[in-house]
Amino acid sequence: MENEDEGKLKRRDKRRGLLHGLLYGTPQSKALYSALIESQLEMIDLHTEQIRELQSRVEPNATRIIDKLDGVFYYDGEPLKKLKNKDTLYWVIFDTVFGLMSNGGFKTYSEIEKELKGKRANGRKLPHFTGAKSQKRIRQNLTSEKNGFFRYAGIGNSTGDGRAIIETQKGKGITFNNARA
């Protein structure tokens, strides 16, 4: 208990010393203290904006077909309740693709594989693949009817206007059509 009180007293004395230097110090020390205070206020403003943004996100983004809030994926505004295990390979790969291009877009297999490096699935670190092995792993875990993300999520791989949500381009990459038409 005494150590905690001593620590509080030291911090209080340090703050008093800083304030004293700000009020009665040289112009150089005043400028230094003023800059330190300004930088801290900027950080507070930045964190306040981030908190407001997070607090405002309480429902899925209506411009996306699939969205993610608090680690849960939503399809057409409804949570994908069948996706319970976040430690599976198909979940990790889809989460990586979503993280790279949540509003949609195109990424090459090598860009996706680079993001997968160091991630874990089924309790193990994912091995790094290149070429055809990488393409097969990504493609199958996203779109396979036997073992893909859409099968386990219980949804179709369709945007509703004839396009697939995840389109594979053989030898090139993945197109993620996540924006509503």
Buried (B, 14 or more C-beta within 10 A) or exposed (E): EEEEEEEEEEEEEEEEEBEEBBEEBEEEBBEBBEEEEEEEEEEEEEEEEEEEEEEEEEEBBEEBBBBBBEEEBBBEEEEBEEBEEEEBBBBBBBBBBBEBBBEBBBBBBBBBBBBBEEEEBEEEEBEEBEEEEBBEBBBBBBBBEEEBBBBBBEBEBEBEEEEBBBBBEEEEBBBBBBBBE
